[in-house]
Amino acid sequence: MRATLGSASRVLLMAVGVSLAAGCATKVTRMDAAEVKDLSGAWNDTDSRLVSEEMIGDMLEQAWITNHRAETGGRPTVIVGEMKNLSHEHINLSTFVADIERSMINSGKVEFVASQGERVEIRGERKDQDLHAREDTRKAMGQEIGADYMLKGSINTIIDAADKDQVRYYQVDLSLISLTDNRKVWLGQKKIKKFVERSKLRY
């Protein structure tokens, strides 16, 4: 009788173990990259994309670009400078900068030059070509296009919390600066506010 009870206990324990393991299994559901899904209320890929598209769209509709074309007869050349994360959370600024660059390049309204770090790598390649590439394919030094304007910016946050609820406020500031005389020719600001309501239930 004891052996039978022992066997039954082992079977029950195994069943519970299998049930717990099944309950802890990871489930992955593929999403469309453009689908909006906020889980934590923190800055995410949707914020990065929408903010960059809206702010760059506004920048390219302002008077500075018309004035530049009237003075020079051509499109302005822009470079992205420092972007500062002054917020309470980790924000992938590389993704945000890439979204900004894509919005500017795809507009066709400005020329866009490589960043400082990218230029160092490209110059290294040109030096290597001087030694190893055929003369008819070699790219000469001193042919770079200088930027007319630098785009700089920052992301800041204010967090207002009570109990388990939060209001997360994001403010993105961008400024476009003339490299000729340091004039700020455009200032842009975008604000995002999110109410994050946590469940009061405990399990």
N, C-alpha and C positions, 0 to 999 in steps of 0.2 A: 504493500500500500504506500509506504514511504517512497519507494522508488518511483511509483506512478506519479505521486505528488511532485517529486523532484523533477521528473521529466516534464510535467505540465508547467512547472515554474520556469524551466529553461525555455520552453516554447513561448510562454507569455513574454519573457524578457526579450527574446529574439524578435518577437512581433513588435514590441514597443520600440526596440532599437531601430528596426526597419522603418517604422512610422516616423520616428524622429529624424532619421536620415533623409527620408523623403520630404519632410517639412522644411529641412534646411537646404534643399537642392537649389542651385542657382538657375534662374530662368532669364533668358536673354531674348528680347524682342527687338527686331530691327526697325529703325525709324527712318523716315525721309529726313535728309539733312536740313531741309528748310522748315521742318515741323517745330512749332514752339511748345516747349514743355519746361515749365519752371518747377523744380523740386525743392530747392532750399531757399529761393528768393535771392540768392547771390548773383553777382554779375555772371552772365553766361554768353554763349556764342550768338544767341539771338540779339542780346543787347549790343554786342560788338558790331554785328552786321548792320542792324538798323540805325544805330547812332552814326556810324561811319557814312552810310549811304545818305542819311538826312543832312548831316553837317557838311559833307563835301558837296552835295547837291546845292546847298545854300551858298557855299563859298564860290562856286563856279557861276552863280547868277548875279553876283554883286559887281559894283562899278569898277573895282580895281582891275579886273581882267579886260574890260572894255578900254580903260585908260591905257593899259599896257600895250594893247594891240594898236591903239591910235598913235602912241609914242614910238613904237618900234617896228610896227608892220608885221609882227609875228606873234606866235603863241608864247606865253610865259613858260619858263622852266622852273620846276619846283623840286625841292628835296625835303624829305621828312627828317626833322631833327629829334631832339630828346622828347620823349613822352614819359611823364612822371606818374607813378601810382602813389597817390597820397591818401588812399582809402584805408579802411580797416581790414581789408581782406586781400588775399593773393589774387591778382589779376594778370592773366597772360597778355602782356603788352605786345608781344611779337604778333599774336593773332590780330589784335586791334590795329597795329600798324599795317599789317598785310591787307586788312579790309580797307583801310584808308587808301593805300597805294592802288589797290585794284579799282576802287571807285574813281580815282583821279585818272588813271591810265585809260580805263574803259570809256571815260567821257569824251576823249578825243579833243578836249579843249586846252590841255596843257601838255608840255613836254615834261618828262619825269626822269631824273637822274638817280643813279645808284647811291646808296648810303655810304657813309665813311668807311665802315667795315667792309662792305662789298667792293668799294674802290680799291682798297689795299689788296684784296685777293686778285682783282682784275689786273692791277698794275704788275703784280707778281707774274701773272700769265704773260703779259706783254714782254717783260724782261726775259722770260724763258724763250719766247718766240724769237727775240733778238739773237739768241744763241743757236736755236735748233730748227726754226721754221724756214722754209724756202722764202727767198726775198720777195717773190710775187704774191705771197700769202701773208707776209709779216705785217703786223699792225704797229704803226709807229707811235712813239710816245708824243705827248704834247698835243693830242687831238681831242681832248675831252671837252665836253660842253659844260660851261660854268652855270650854276643855278642862279636864277634871278631872285627867288624867294625861298625862305625856309618855313616849314610848318612845324610848330611846337605845340605842346599841350599837356594837360594833366587830367586825372580822374580823382575826384574827391567824394567822400561819403559822410553822411550823418545818420546815425542809428538811434532811433527812439524806441525803447523797449519797455513793456510792462507785462509782468507775469511771463507767459509763454508767447505773447504776441509781439511783433516788431513792425515798425515802419522803416524801410530802408530807402534812403534818399541818395541818389547818385547825381553828381554834377560833373559834366565833361566840358572843359574849356579848351578851345583851340585858337591859336593866333598865327597869322601869316605875316612874316616880316621880310621887308625888302633887304637884300644883302648889299645893295648899293649904298643905302643911307640909314638903315635900321628903322625905317618907318614901319609901323604896324598898319597894313593895308586892309586887313579883315580880322574881325573878332567873332568867334562863334561860341555859342553855349547851348548845351542840351541837358535837360533835367529829366530824371526818371525817378518815380516814386512807387514803391511796392509795399503792399500790406501783407505780411506773412503771419497767418493765423495757425497756431499749433493746436493739435488735438489735445483736449483735456483728459481723454481716456487713458487709463493706465492698464497695462496687461502684465 
